[in-house]
Amino acid sequence: MLIEQIIVSFSIPTDNYCSSMTDGFISGGGECGALIRSINWAENPLGPLDEWPQSLRTTLSILINSKFPLFLLWGPEYICFYNDAYRKSLGNDGKHPKAMGQRGKECWAEIWDEIGSMLDSVLQQGEATWNEDILLPIYRNGHIEDVYWTFSYSPVKDESGKVAGVFVAVAETTDNLRVLNELNESKKELEFALNAAELGTWDLNPLTNKFTCNNRLRRWFGLDTESNIDLNIAIEAIIPKDREKVKEALQKSLDHETGGHYTIQYTIKNAKTGKERIVKARGKALFDANNVAYRLNGTLQDITDEIMAQNAFKESEENFRKLILQAPVGMIILKGEDFFVEEVNDTYLKLANKERKNFVEKPLWEALPEAKSLGFEHVLKKVMKTGIAHYGNEQNITTIKNGKKETTYINYVYEPLKDIDGSINRIMVVAIDITDMLESKRKIQDAEERARLATAAAGLGTFDLDLRNGQMATSERFDEIFGFDRHVVRSAYTSVIHPDDREIRINAHRRALDVGQIYYEARVIWKDQSIHWVRVEGKIYYDADHKPLRMLGTAMDITQQRQAKEELIQINQRLEIALETGKLGSYELDLRTQTLKLSEQFYKNYGLKSEAVLNYEQLLNFIVPQQKEAVIEALNQAIANGNVYEGEYQISWPDQSLHWIKESGKAQYDDHGNPISFIGVSFDITETKQLQQQKDDFIGIASHELKTPVTSIKAYTQVLERMLLKKGDIVEAGLMKKMDAQLNRLTSLIGDLLDVTKVNSGKLQYNHTYFDFNEMMRFAIEELQRTSEKHQIKEDLQEIGLVFADKERLSQVVTNLITNAIKYSPEAQQIIVHSSIEGENILVCVEDFGIGIAEDDLNKVFEQFYRVSGNMQHTFPGLGLGLFISSEIIKREGGKIWVSSKEGKGSKFCFSIPRARANDY
């Protein structure tokens, strides 16, 4: 409309202005202005320039000097004018330059049908038109081109006010539309790609904290359809444990120094359905000139299936690895051209006689070089190349075990493992040790022959019953077992079964048709009316339709076994009577069900009525709390090691009275070595314990009372010895010295008796102080060295340092051990005392080279009053209490004491105490 107003304002007729116009109105105008000036307009329907109306002149002056593409169609023949800006749209080798001054219909012949009517409408009605992105093909650049235009047709009036021409403001939009179409196409492709990839898109304005997303993302988040929401609402869709890391990642991406990249994986939960998705977000922040982020957008990908697939793959790989490690056959995975050992199980290592540390994560030929010499390399390469498995049977392998050659036979397979893409980069080797199977096969063949001989030797009779017709073939021994001296019909065999047992036989045959096996024991009556027991066992064989065909089996005369069983029952009954007479309670514990079978006397020993129902846990609760854990530990150790359990402990009866129980028992095991039951007996030793306490009290009192007179006698002896020496009575003084030595022995014995009574009553005193451990050791060694001229006591002492313990008690232990070593090595000349730190413990050993101890007696040396038995017991005096006292002292210090010995070679007594406790300063 602005162009129309300009044209109208310049079209007002003024005679003075018109009379003075020249061709200056088309001066300038670039190429098109020069073109207009060059045309001989006298030959044109418009006529010479000086005859042109002022309205035309003014319009052309505006047109040719405008930088906007303009076109003018003048007069009824629509004579064409255009400027340089429009000339570009005419291209080369086309309408330009002849279009200038040409009739419109001739110039635009190819599109006149489209534009002619529009031009006529403007010319006739005087109203402007507007057309946007109209396709109007034109001839240019040597051919017809599809060209898009946006243009306006505006009426141009002459001096009389009549519409004389059409002023065209035009812009070619072909390139714009092409770009727009390409953008639209790109957008469609992007949308297609997003849809195909099932991606959600999102956009965040960091300045307003507003968040927008596409419909897919709204569905995932469970959001309403609003286009803009607060970021915090979207954050709420993220599971709580992932929210902080998402916030941190968002904040980091808005920092210009990070490059604005945003990549993170997290889990979202639909606010409406509760469905969870694992998603991966990618985005990029945009920054302004001040490096402030003003936009962050990106995509969100649902990777739930991918993650689950990855987890499933990892789980599958882990299960595969566990399968290999736990497989009962040898398995190994080899990878790559070097056959790198990726995984191997213990069964394979045992088969190859290799250690894991020298095998895994190494090439096979380095871990198992002998396999290469056997030709396995060629086979493995062939499997890796062809992908065809290789099988080997009864391959013999020679290995060195315990310094001896052993030959093992294996069946093996080299199985290629394909990757997802079908390529082969790994081989699974499965090796099965068939040495035992081959040996078993040979044994079976031998056994079959022996079975034929053993059947007769064992007195077994055999039978073959045809279940289709009832015919039965029997051996001679079978006939004898049933009391016949020849083969008879089947009914004759069944007729001799005891009337009371015939139902047993019938039920066994019926059951055999269901389970495929027959077993029963029954009595048969021979012709002489003697009764015999028989055991019949057999198996049914079927045809392809699982119909029973034959029953094969054996018969055995078990008359003697049944008689023995009856006798055993009677013996057990007598044993029960004997146990009850001796007040021995018996029990049987089922270790699988923890149920108990208790004798009448066992109930009495626990102060219970016989109708009481107990399980194992309830029985253990009778033991006093301070002893319960030790009893359980000892029982478990006996069961685990297959040893006899022996123990003494206190129990509390229902009436709260305390009683002492002595118990012994042993576990029974199945064919696989698994414990199934524990059988034991118990005895109430409360009275014995009371007598023992009385004895200990008496010994304690007697020892205490003896100590004073012995001390006095010792003093008198020493005085008499000195007096006799002064008188020169050397012989009598020597007797006094010997008497003093005997008094020292008596004092030591009294001291041991006192210590034993204190140990048994828990009253042995301990005084813990800090002291130098090796200094204590050296003092004890020096004191004992003075008493023994024959033996040299050698020190092998490592630095221990200060310890916190009872110095006198530990010195007592060391003294006891060295004294014993001297006593029991009369022919030896050397005793070695060792001390060292072993891990968390202080270790002390006293080694002698004397008579040694029998292996059967090693577990008794630390018991009360134990002494060397046999011919030597009178050679070495003493009460046998020193080692018992030493053992109790070491236990009190939290340590342990033990002995290793060989008869005739000597003994080595050792004890250890915790280092941490000893060095607690």
Protein Blocks (a to p, Z undefined) as FASTA:
>chain_A
ZZmmmmmmmmpccfklmmmpcfklmggjijmlmmmmmpcfklpmnbpfklpcfklmmmmm
mmmmpcbdcdddedjkopacddfklmmmnoghilblklgopafklmmmmmmmmmmmmmmm
mmmnopacddehiacdddeehiacdddddddddddddfkopafbdcdddddfklmmmmmm
mmmmmmmmmmmmmmmnopacddddfknopacddfklmmmnopafbfbdcfklmmmmpcfk
lmmmmmmmmmmmmpmknoopacdddddddfklopacdddddddddddfkopafbdcdddd
dfklmmmmmmmmmmmmmmmmmmmmmpcbdcdddedjkopafbdcfklmmmnopafklmgo
pafklmmmmlmmnopmmmmmmmmmnopacddehiacdddeehiacdddddddddddddfk
opafbdcdddddfklmmmmmmmmmmmmmmmmmmmmmnopacddddfknopacddfklmmm
nopabdcdfklmmmmpcfklmmmmmmmmmmmmmnopacdddddddfkopacddddddddd
ddfkopafbdcdddddfklmmmmmmmmmmmmmmmmmmmmmnopacddddfklopacddfk
lmmmnopafkbccdfklmmmmpcfklmmmmmmmmmmmmmnopacddddddddfkopacdd
dddddddddfkopafbdcdddddfklmmmmmmmmmmmmmmmmmmmmmmmmmmmmmmmmmm
mmmmmnopaklmmmmmmmmmmmmmmmmmmmmmmmmmmmmnopaccddddddfklmmmmmm
mmmmmmpmkbccddddddebjcdddfklmmmmmmmmmmmmmmmmmkbcbdcdddddehja
ccdddddfbebpafklmmmmmpghiacehjllmmpgcehlmmmmmmmmmmmnopacdddd
dehiapcddddddfklmmmZZ
